[in-house]
């Protein structure tokens, strides 16, 4: 049997559909930067993102960034790890970098993964100087807030961000990945070593300096309070159950009276014709 062009197109669509869908999934992420000055509190980004393992791109990255300098020290007995009683910033903006600035999402073939950034404000402006946001800019300018020396802090943008790393091997078939970094030994995941955060909101400020975490391996120095990358855990979210379709009764067409009469007359004529042929 020959297939029509439409039939062949439908078969091709059905055959290719599952492969395309399988490349994209939603994951939860927890990235922790060790904070030696605010123990037992660390700075933590906890959120989710959509990952396309075919194109190696991140979308819908969002989550909360904890502020390890906030709350009481030691934490109240009723508070629990990992956040204890820290204030949380809601990061929801995946902002494209302006012309001339470093990209806020890029793939690094040498490190084997994709870096993606999510901001508090709808802007990349975070640090003084340079491109205004990248960790190298922050490290080169001692973590000073964007607008320093040109405006009082209260009039500044007071931005924050988290820069995460997604390994190439992450996929629906390899859905759970844990990375660690040992700053003292300079060993572990180099991708994780290049992650960073910045907090230039009131809860993250030390005078004119924003709280940050960096690794010496990636940026030549640790963060402004001595913070550095520690771990990152990525797990795939469970797929939502497919709803059971509700059966729909298909109505049986009932012939109209006029159509029924024509049908009966036709049957009668066919019978008469048949009898006439037999008599011959």
FIVEX-590790 format. One record per residue: x, y, z of N, C-alpha, C in turn; residue in one letter. Coordinates in steps of 0.001 Angstrom, whole numbers, plus 500000, padded with zeros to 6 digits. Layout:
XYZXYZXYZa
...
This chain:
500845498811500000500000500000500000500883501242500000x
500581502169499106501364503385499026500840504408500030x
501767505056500739501380506081501709501294507431501020x
500303508205501414500200509559500886501279510422501498x
501511511587500919502510512511501469502151512894502890x
500835513129503144500395513491504484500654512362505466x
500391511106505028500611509968505898502072509808506270x
502961509992505293504397509887505563504854510972506529x
504325512184506349504698513285507241504277512999508674x
503066512415508842502600512086510187503476511016510828x
503882510014510041504755508976510576506096509534511010x
506659510450510192507933511065510548507811511888511813x
506691512603511962506477513429513155506376512564514395x
505640511456514286505499510560515431506824509917515801x
507629509603514785508915508953515044509906509890515687x
509880511182515309510860512133515823510431512789517121x
509149512769517439508633513474518609509286513088519918x
509312511808520303509894511420521587511351511805521732x
512161511754520644513585512098520732513762513560521044x
512916514425520434513014515858520693512612516162522125x
511514515539522594511034515799523942512035515303524983x
512708514189524691513616513604525671514831514475525942x
515161515414525056516338516250525238516111517354526256x
514869517669526580514545518780527464513875518275528736x
514339518805529883513747518427531166513986519551532162x
513248519515533264513379520517534320514094519904535522x
515038520657536072515882520163537160515845521120538347x
516032520562539538516235521350540754517736521472540992x
518140522582541577519566522818541814519781523467543176x
520821523030543857521265523672545092522772523881544992x
523191525147544959524612525493544904524995526145546227x
526057525646546838526474526131548151527870526741548067x
528003527967548603529314528625548729529655528692550213x
530802528155550550531230528090551949531591529485552447x
531094529824553644531338531150554232532045530992555575x
533363531130555600534097530897556847533792531916557940x
533310533095557581533076534143558573531672534118559169x
530779533281558625529391533295559118528924531899559506x
529842531029559889529473529668560274528422529691561377x
527432528782561373527294527652560445526528527994559164x
526306529271558932525527529665557757526421529792556525x
525970529235555421526612529405554127525667530161553202x
526194530640552106525343531257551086524897530162550129x
523591530083549899523020528975549125522072529520548072x
522235529025546859521236529273545820520446527993545639x
519139528096545769518275526930545601517164527301544625x
517076526549543527516088526893542516515886525783541514x
515518526166540283515248525194539233515545525824537880x
515646524964536864515894525451535507515475524379534515x
515282524796533285515008523867532192516288523711531381x
516647522454531089517907522160530409517619521418529115x
518172521921528013518104521239526737519472520608526485x
519561519296526645520846518626526531521332518544525089x
520438518777524133520857518759522723521543520063522343x
520970521182522786521550522491522459522431523034523569x
522434522353524736523223522777525896522881524198526329x
521607524450526468521143525777526882520238525662528111x
520288526713528929519493526813530148518422527871529948x
517197527564530333516111528534530356515375528408531688x
514568529413531982513711529395533181514496529197534479x
515724529712534525516514529628535756515976530641536758x
515624530173537930515134531045539001515269530346540338x
515251531131541409515374530530542731515635531577543788x
516064531131544968516346532047546081517826531971546431x
518370533116546823519752533224547273519736533641548731x
520359532841549590520365533171551014521418534226551318x
521222534918552436522139535981552878522729535565554223x
523940535028554189524495534388555381524839535366556499x
524901536665556197525179537639557258523928538045558019x
522754537612557545521505538014558191521089537010559260x
520166537435560113519679536581561186520550536688562418x
520339535779563333521053535810564608522246534855564596x
523232535175565448524418534320565594524634534036567085x
524618532762567480524275531594566661522805531599566272x
522440530811565262521042530786564816520117530315565932x
518875530764565934517909530311566951517759528791566929x
517451528229568074517353526776568172516254526210567285x
515253526998566992514146526509566166514432526539564678x
515523527192564277515848527279562853516648526057562428x
516509525675561165517162524457560684518001524739559444x
519007523892559239519852523976558049519018523607556815x
519351524078555640520568524854555371520397526357555526x
519144526852555604518944528296555593518946528920556987x
518650528123558012518522528663559373517551529843559356x
517996531015559834517088532175559867517535533258558887x
518212532866557822518702533845556845517560534482556057x
517781535705555621516884536330554653517168535722553281x
516152535711552416516277535116551094515931536136550019x
516764536174548984516502537029547827515926536182546712x
514877536660546059514261535916544963514875536365543638x
515633535472543015516288535773541737515438535209540607x
514991536067539687514074535619538638514438536114537241x
515486536935537110515776537566535821517005536950535151x
516781536262534027517887535820533177518090536921532138x
519045537789532401519222538997531598520360538809530601x
520115539178529355521183539149528352522128540314528606x
523418540074528457524410541124528689524343542171527591x
524567543434527925524594544478526895525794544309525968x
525753545001524858526848544915523886528176545265524549x
529191544460524289530518544708524839530770544052526179x
529720543542526825529882542886528130529987541376527945x
530508540703528946530589539252528892529183538654528906x
529003537585528149527702536926528090527316536395529471x
526035536385529761525545535868531041525221534378530959x
525241533814529739525141532368529548526085531973528417x
526891530952528655527819530511527625528210529060527878x
528639528400526806529130527033526922530648527034526888x
531256526294527804532707526198527881533104524757527575x
533627524532526373533980523167525971535145522625526788x
536055523485527221537203523026528019536753522518529391x
535782523199529997535278522798531310534130521802531201x
533608521627529988532582520613529773531227520953530347x
530773522184530104529445522531530600529032523938530231x
527843524303530666527255525604530378527127526412531663x
527491527678531588527314528604532703526076529457532442x
525289529679533473524078530494533344523927531348534596x
523387532549534415523285533530535494521850533994535649x
521413534161536879520095534730537160520286535884538140x
519594537003537867519778538249538623518547538588539455x
518784539424540465517691539970541263516938541041540481x
517677541929539843517074543011539048517082542635537566x
516290543366536806516254543155535359517397543924534698x
518604543665535169519807544351534703521014543533535128x
522105543645534367523345542979534764524200543860535671x
523904545126535793524717546042536608524759545578538061x
525945545219538507526127544721539871527341545357540535x
528493545297539842529745545825540384530149547121539688x
531059547810540357531694548978539747532691548519538673x
532748549266537569533786549061536561533524547901535623x
534437547751534658534388546640533715533055546503533031x
532601545245532889531298545017532271530165545115533279x
530503545384534537529483545642535547528950544430536282x
529341543209535868528744542071536567529670540863536748x
530512540549535790531244539286535816532135539190537056x
532353537970537572533218537819538753534605538436538586x
535164538388537365536475539018537172536400540524537395x
535266541121537024535064542555537281534962542821538774x
534188541985539462534063542152540911535383541990541625x
536141540969541246537432540723541898538416541847541618x
538405542373540390539339543443540026539009544749540722x
537751544914541138537323546163541774536914545976543233x
537465544933543853537274544684545290535817544541545698x
534940544165544756533545543939545087532738545198545341x
533226546348544901532491547601545116531201547620544301x
530147548185544887528836548171544249528802549049542998x
527910548725542090527754549487540851527270550901541181x
528003551883540721527671553278541016528544553888542094x
529434553079542673530330553605543702531121554786543144x
531243555828543940531937557091543632531147558009542704x
530011557536542187529182558418541343527820558687541961x
527418557894542957526120558087543614526154557447544989x
525304557902545913525232557233547211524643555831547049x
524995554953547956524529553573547856523011553493547790x
522325554329548540520863554237548581520231554469547210x
520951555149546319520428555393544970520917554379543947x
521719553423544385522291552437543452521274551336543155x
521608550487542192520678549435541761520522548327542788x
521557548096543613521501547089544678521108545718544114x
521930545247543210521649544003542502522274542795543205x
521901541607542749522479540345543232522332539317542127x
523164538283542162523026537218541164523643535922541648x
523306534838540946523947533535541135524382533036539768x
525623532583539679526193532020538450526396530534538686x
525680529689537922525737528243538125526444527562536953x
526733526271537141527396525463536105526598524193535874x
526258523926534585525508522720534233526405521822533374x
526814520658533879527707519770533114527032519238531850x
527822519018530816527300518495529552526607517150529723x
527053516345530654526505514995530787525115514963531416x
524625516102531906523280516129532481522246515904531383x
521325514980531609520271514677530637519189513879531347x
518041513695530711517004512857531332517483511432531621x
518452510934530845518984509596531103520108509612532138x
520638510786532467521658510953533513521225512147534369x
520164511969535169519436513106535729519945513685537037x
520880513025537696521322513487539020522843513612539056x
523320514838539313524760515089539315525132515923540542x
526151515481541265526678516220542413528128516602542127x
528450517884542314529801518392542112530337518931543437x
531632518800543640532261519360544846533558520051544456x
533982520976545321535239521688545117535934521853546462x
537227521535546495538033521693547698538967522875547468x
538654523996548064539434525213547828540850525091548387x
540991524445549531542324524317550131543246523481549255x
542744522372548729543560521485547897543506521862546424x
542572522760546074542369523156544666542058521935543794x
541165521091544301540769519885543571539251519780543524x
538779519044542534537349518851542379536886519325541021x
535652519727540934535066520168539674535524521583539333x
536237521717538218536673523053537789535488523898537340x
534455523245536829533245523986536479532642524638537704x
532529523878538794532009524429540042532904525538540562x
534219525401540392535153526427540850534898527772540180x
534294527763539002534008529007538278532631529577538597x
531861528912539450530581529496539864530843530643540828x
529845531479541010530015532648541885528648533214542243x
528644534044543251527450534833543545527899536234543933x
526963537158543868527197538529544340525932539013545018x
526089539701546138524950540255546868525271541690547247x
524696542612546468524906544045546720523651544691547289x
522778543899547886521601544430548574522002544779550006x
521159545502550732521541545893552095521973544728552988x
521359543549552820521722542403553645523051541780553287x
523649542214552181524923541657551755526053542662551719x
525827543865552260526839544917552159527712545009553406x
528997545271553144529966545585554188530537546946553819x
529885548010554280530252549346553836529874549513552383x
530864549694551513530622549847550072530919548564549297x
531217547499550013531635546245549377530507545220549422x
530251544594548274529228543560548172529785542227548658x
528933541414549213529353540078549626529404539179548393x
530469538384548282530680537534547114531344536225547539x
531394535280546588532209534073546758532871533766545428x
534188533534545455534977533196544278536011532139544673x
536560531467543663537665530538543891538956531142543350x
540038530933544056541339531388543568541679530758542226x
541249529521542039541569528813540801540950529531539590x
539779530078539763539071530707538644539316532205538553x
539377532895539700539390534361539688540551534991540450x
541465534165540933542655534698541575542483535089543020x
541288534974543564541032535347544948539751534692545422x
539576534612546721538307534151547274537387535353547416x
536171535122547875535185536195547980535542537247549010x
534733538278549055535026539438549906534950539115551400x
534246538028551751534233537557553139534928536207553245x
535766535893552245536501534629552261535738533459551679x
534532533706551130533701532628550623534214532025549318x
533883530739549099534286530044547875533298528916547579x
533278528416546334532355527328545972532642526066546779x
531578525372547155531715524154547949531065522948547272x
529803523087546863529116521943546271527952522412545418x
527508521500544558526325521756543740525633520425543469x
524324520398543727523524519187543535522408519494542542x
522336518701541471521295518847540458520507517552540384x
519189517643540477518320516467540380517153516792539463x
516740515826538668515638516056537743514303516008538476x
513432516928538145512104516931538735511294515765538183x
510445515201539031509572514120538575508562514672537587x
508335513927536521507370514360535510505971514329536097x
505179515323535753503797515362536211503030514202535583x
502171513526536357501422512396535790500514512837534653x
500434512008533636499579512325532496498132512100532891x
497280513123532766495875512950533167495182511911532293x
494326511100532950493571510093532204492474510774531413x
492446510572530109491418511246529317490031510740529660x
489046511611529665487663511249529934487021510721528661x
486470509498528722485836508962527516484700509860527050x
484608510049525760483549510871525174482705509982524278x
481402509929524553480501509120523736480365509738522350x
480567508924521339480429509399519968478992509199519539x
478254510267519242476838510113518860476690509373517544x
475700508470517506475399507746516272474437508578515451x
474779508911514221473884509763513421472562509072513134x
471469509802513342470122509296513068469620509941511790x
469253509147510782468791509741509518467554510598509719x
467508511724509026466320512576509044465181511844508349x
463910512160508643462764511465508026462830511457506502x
463172512609505910463219512669504442464306511761503901x
465468511747504558466550510880504106466182509419504270x
465431509104505371465005507729505588464048507273504507x
463127508139504094462169507796503034462902507530501724x
463879508387501402464638508176500170465396506859500216x
465923506527501401466655505282501547465733504080501312x
464515504127501888463558503029501715463101502906500276x
462839504043499625462439504008498217463543503388497381x
464788503742497687465914503179496957465999501678497124x
465776501198498345465780499755498581464672499086497782x
463490499727497740462367499172496979462669499081495499x
463277500160494973463615500150493546464637499078493243x
465618498897494110466611497862493902465963496479493898x
464957496259494786464266494978494815463473494729493552x
462770495755493060461966495624491830462855495300490654x
463977495979490574464915495745489468465437494329489500x
465735493825490668466248492468490809465224491428490373x
463944491647490787462888490715490402462685490709488887x
462736491934488271462547492028486837463607491237486088x
464863491294486583465926490555485940465746489048486062x
465164488608487185464965487171487362463880486643486413x
462797487451486200461735487009485305462237486879483890x
463184487707483464463734487581482133464510486290481981x
